[in-house]
Amino acid sequence: MRRPIYLAVAIVLFVASVHSFNSSVQATETPRSAAAAPVGEGQGLFLIITDIHFHPFADPSLVEALASAPVEQWQSILSGSSQTGFAQYGTNTNYPLLQSALRAAQQVANSRGAPYDFVLKPGDYLSHRFNSEFERYVGGGEQALQDFVIKTMRFVSAMLEQTLQVPVYGALGNTDAICGNYMIAPDSAMLPAVGASWGVLADQPAALESFSIGGSYALPHPVVPDHTLIVLNNVFWSTRYVDRCGRHDVDPGMALMAWLEWQLYRARLSDRKVSLVMHIPPGIDAFHTSSSGGCQGDVTPFWHEVYAERFLDLVKSYRDILRDSYAGHMHMDDFRVLADDDGEALLMTHVTPAVSPIYRNNPAFATVRYDRTTGDLLDYATYYLTNLAGAGEGEEGNWALEYDFAAAYDFKAFDPASLQSLAEQIKSDESVRARYREFYAVETSAESSITDQNWRAFACAQTALTVESFEACYCDSGRPR
């Protein structure tokens, strides 16, 4: 959808402040703006890249070599593949796509004249069906699988750190487990082995110990003073989580909730603000809910209600120190806003679209511009791959700015109140809704896309985060409006 006034403003900014992308990061044919807003004095930029779902089995001829080689040799092995095309819609991320995404992310920072201060990686390092494909191509039993999972996790982490050259704060996703999807075990052998390889944890004994037990940790913000990043392994809260390989006499979800409350309590005592990083966003799974009918008895929450309600209570109790939160998991571009009983917006969750195109979205990542002194968020921009079908097969990967939040939606701030206002506009203004729908699936007709029939489920899910409140928003006498 063309927005002439925004395009004109952005072109002026482009000419005055920003260099064009180089050959691998070009302008899209239908831009919302020619360039993201410039990074001003006292401001910084950070990257969010998520749901990579790296597929080490994409070239079966290399799998045995990968299994037998140390992870330090993986890049050399993968670079020798005869497969140069990017992973296509409906598949996990192969090496050419991963390499292109990371290079494009770095080139975005170069083009904006501001290196990233840090990177957030909200989970899902491993490909879907990882265990079954390992058994098909390698085999060798539980220990061999464990070794291969750890090496794959470490390889993706190393690619991020080596390419971007800044601290990377990673959260675990539902696929990131030895046992299987949604089956990460507390005290898993994967946790200390992977944690010790992450630069942000390597020299932080307390954070590494916490990660080694449950996959969560808290660290000082790398730039903003008196600010803490709390990274949660909130797969434990998922309605799909099964502790099949751990201890069945404990509740890791409630233990995580208690740990989070303690971290928030400590932060308040120290007059520190807090940002949260997690994999699975709070609230309702709008796609599955609308597919099943979506009213009484059919609403599908992402988290068990007991955790969702306790989390909302914590947000209300610690509203004075909670600043923002970040998630992935959905593979689409979306957001959530948590509010108090009077409807005042308290906390927003930015949901970044995936690098993996397995759900038929275009690969994407996001950058956030922020105040380096206060931590206030100012704007974000989403970048995506425009030519997935031909990329790597005679075409360079063409990554482009999809949209800049401030320009696309005409907001002066990127905060809970702005997103709450946007959510209301999506419900009431058809032109805003059309824009959101296009951005949601990153310019594709993804299988979980928003349609004329189901759009209200997605709109309600942005602010109605409990089953009861979602039903009140979405249902009328048991039927979708």
ChimeraX attribute file (.defattr): number of C-alpha atoms within 10 A of each C-alpha:
attribute: neighborCount
match mode: 1-to-1
recipient: residues
	/A:1	10
	/A:2	12
	/A:3	13
	/A:4	11
	/A:5	11
	/A:6	19
	/A:7	18
	/A:8	14
	/A:9	14
	/A:10	21
	/A:11	16
	/A:12	13
	/A:13	17
	/A:14	19
	/A:15	12
	/A:16	10
	/A:17	17
	/A:18	20
	/A:19	14
	/A:20	16
	/A:21	20
	/A:22	14
	/A:23	12
	/A:24	16
	/A:25	25
	/A:26	17
	/A:27	20
	/A:28	19
	/A:29	8
	/A:30	12
	/A:31	18
	/A:32	24
	/A:33	27
	/A:34	26
	/A:35	30
	/A:36	29
	/A:37	22
	/A:38	18
	/A:39	20
	/A:40	13
	/A:41	8
	/A:42	10
	/A:43	18
	/A:44	22
	/A:45	24
	/A:46	19
	/A:47	25
	/A:48	26
	/A:49	24
	/A:50	30
	/A:51	33
	/A:52	29
	/A:53	28
	/A:54	25
	/A:55	23
	/A:56	25
	/A:57	20
	/A:58	19
	/A:59	14
	/A:60	14
	/A:61	12
	/A:62	17
	/A:63	18
	/A:64	13
	/A:65	14
	/A:66	21
	/A:67	22
	/A:68	11
	/A:69	13
	/A:70	12
	/A:71	20
	/A:72	12
	/A:73	12
	/A:74	18
	/A:75	15
	/A:76	10
	/A:77	15
	/A:78	20
	/A:79	13
	/A:80	10
	/A:81	15
	/A:82	9
	/A:83	16
	/A:84	16
	/A:85	20
	/A:86	24
	/A:87	25
	/A:88	21
	/A:89	18
	/A:90	14
	/A:91	18
	/A:92	26
	/A:93	29
	/A:94	25
	/A:95	23
	/A:96	19
	/A:97	27
	/A:98	23
	/A:99	17
	/A:100	21
	/A:101	24
	/A:102	20
	/A:103	17
	/A:104	25
	/A:105	25
	/A:106	17
	/A:107	20
	/A:108	26
	/A:109	18
	/A:110	17
	/A:111	19
	/A:112	21
	/A:113	16
	/A:114	17
	/A:115	19
	/A:116	23
	/A:117	17
	/A:118	20
	/A:119	21
	/A:120	22
	/A:121	28
	/A:122	29
	/A:123	28
	/A:124	26
	/A:125	29
	/A:126	27
	/A:127	25
	/A:128	20
	/A:129	13
	/A:130	24
	/A:131	20
	/A:132	12
	/A:133	17
	/A:134	20
	/A:135	14
	/A:136	11
	/A:137	15
	/A:138	18
	/A:139	16
	/A:140	10
	/A:141	10
	/A:142	12
	/A:143	11
	/A:144	15
	/A:145	20
	/A:146	17
	/A:147	16
	/A:148	23
	/A:149	24
	/A:150	21
	/A:151	22
	/A:152	23
	/A:153	23
	/A:154	21
	/A:155	23
	/A:156	19
	/A:157	20
	/A:158	19
	/A:159	15
	/A:160	21
	/A:161	18
	/A:162	11
	/A:163	13
	/A:164	22
	/A:165	15
	/A:166	18
	/A:167	18
	/A:168	22
	/A:169	24
	/A:170	28
	/A:171	28
	/A:172	28
	/A:173	30
	/A:174	25
	/A:175	24
	/A:176	28
	/A:177	27
	/A:178	24
	/A:179	21
	/A:180	19
	/A:181	21
	/A:182	20
	/A:183	21
	/A:184	29
	/A:185	25
	/A:186	21
	/A:187	16
	/A:188	19
	/A:189	16
	/A:190	22
	/A:191	26
	/A:192	19
	/A:193	16
	/A:194	22
	/A:195	22
	/A:196	19
	/A:197	15
	/A:198	19
	/A:199	16
	/A:200	18
	/A:201	22
	/A:202	12
	/A:203	11
	/A:204	14
	/A:205	11
	/A:206	13
	/A:207	18
	/A:208	23
	/A:209	18
	/A:210	18
	/A:211	26
	/A:212	22
	/A:213	16
	/A:214	23
	/A:215	30
	/A:216	25
	/A:217	26
	/A:218	24
	/A:219	16
	/A:220	15
	/A:221	17
	/A:222	15
	/A:223	15
	/A:224	16
	/A:225	14
	/A:226	16
	/A:227	23
	/A:228	22
	/A:229	19
	/A:230	22
	/A:231	27
	/A:232	27
	/A:233	26
	/A:234	27
	/A:235	29
	/A:236	29
	/A:237	23
	/A:238	21
	/A:239	15
	/A:240	14
	/A:241	18
	/A:242	18
	/A:243	18
	/A:244	13
	/A:245	15
	/A:246	16
	/A:247	12
	/A:248	11
	/A:249	7
	/A:250	11
	/A:251	13
	/A:252	21
	/A:253	20
	/A:254	15
	/A:255	13
	/A:256	20
	/A:257	19
	/A:258	13
	/A:259	16
	/A:260	21
	/A:261	18
	/A:262	12
	/A:263	17
	/A:264	23
	/A:265	16
	/A:266	12
	/A:267	19
	/A:268	16
	/A:269	9
	/A:270	11
	/A:271	13
	/A:272	18
	/A:273	25
	/A:274	26
	/A:275	19
	/A:276	18
	/A:277	29
	/A:278	28
	/A:279	27
	/A:280	26
	/A:281	25
	/A:282	29
	/A:283	26
	/A:284	25
	/A:285	20
	/A:286	26
	/A:287	20
	/A:288	16
	/A:289	20
	/A:290	22
	/A:291	13
	/A:292	13
	/A:293	16
	/A:294	24
	/A:295	24
	/A:296	18
	/A:297	12
	/A:298	16
	/A:299	24
	/A:300	21
	/A:301	22
	/A:302	21
	/A:303	25
	/A:304	19
	/A:305	17
	/A:306	11
	/A:307	20
	/A:308	20
	/A:309	14
	/A:310	15
	/A:311	17
	/A:312	19
	/A:313	13
	/A:314	16
	/A:315	20
	/A:316	17
	/A:317	15
	/A:318	19
	/A:319	17
	/A:320	14
	/A:321	19
	/A:322	24
	/A:323	21
	/A:324	22
	/A:325	22
	/A:326	23
	/A:327	30
	/A:328	30
	/A:329	20
	/A:330	19
	/A:331	28
	/A:332	25
	/A:333	23
	/A:334	23
	/A:335	25
	/A:336	28
	/A:337	27
	/A:338	23
	/A:339	22
	/A:340	15
	/A:341	7
	/A:342	6
	/A:343	10
	/A:344	13
	/A:345	20
	/A:346	22
	/A:347	25
	/A:348	25
	/A:349	25
	/A:350	23
	/A:351	26
	/A:352	28
	/A:353	33
	/A:354	31
	/A:355	27
	/A:356	30
	/A:357	25
	/A:358	24
	/A:359	20
	/A:360	21
	/A:361	29
	/A:362	27
	/A:363	32
	/A:364	31
	/A:365	25
	/A:366	25
	/A:367	24
	/A:368	20
	/A:369	25
	/A:370	22
	/A:371	18
	/A:372	18
	/A:373	13
	/A:374	15
	/A:375	22
	/A:376	17
	/A:377	19
	/A:378	21
	/A:379	22
	/A:380	22
	/A:381	21
	/A:382	22
	/A:383	26
	/A:384	28
	/A:385	28
	/A:386	24
	/A:387	18
	/A:388	23
	/A:389	15
	/A:390	15
	/A:391	21
	/A:392	18
	/A:393	13
	/A:394	9
	/A:395	13
	/A:396	16
	/A:397	26
	/A:398	22
	/A:399	29
	/A:400	25
	/A:401	27
	/A:402	27
	/A:403	23
	/A:404	26
	/A:405	21
	/A:406	18
	/A:407	22
	/A:408	19
	/A:409	16
	/A:410	12
	/A:411	16
	/A:412	12
	/A:413	16
	/A:414	19
	/A:415	22
	/A:416	23
	/A:417	17
	/A:418	17
	/A:419	23
	/A:420	24
	/A:421	12
	/A:422	21
	/A:423	24
	/A:424	16
	/A:425	16
	/A:426	23
	/A:427	15
	/A:428	12
	/A:429	12
	/A:430	11
	/A:431	12
	/A:432	17
	/A:433	20
	/A:434	17
	/A:435	15
	/A:436	21
	/A:437	23
	/A:438	16
	/A:439	18
	/A:440	24
	/A:441	25
	/A:442	28
	/A:443	15
	/A:444	14
	/A:445	17
	/A:446	19
	/A:447	13
	/A:448	18
	/A:449	20
	/A:450	24
	/A:451	12
	/A:452	8
	/A:453	10
	/A:454	19
	/A:455	19
	/A:456	20
	/A:457	29
	/A:458	26
	/A:459	27
	/A:460	24
	/A:461	29
	/A:462	26
	/A:463	25
	/A:464	24
	/A:465	26
	/A:466	23
	/A:467	21
	/A:468	11
	/A:469	15
	/A:470	25
	/A:471	24
	/A:472	16
	/A:473	19
	/A:474	23
	/A:475	18
	/A:476	12
	/A:477	10
	/A:478	15
	/A:479	12
	/A:480	18
	/A:481	13
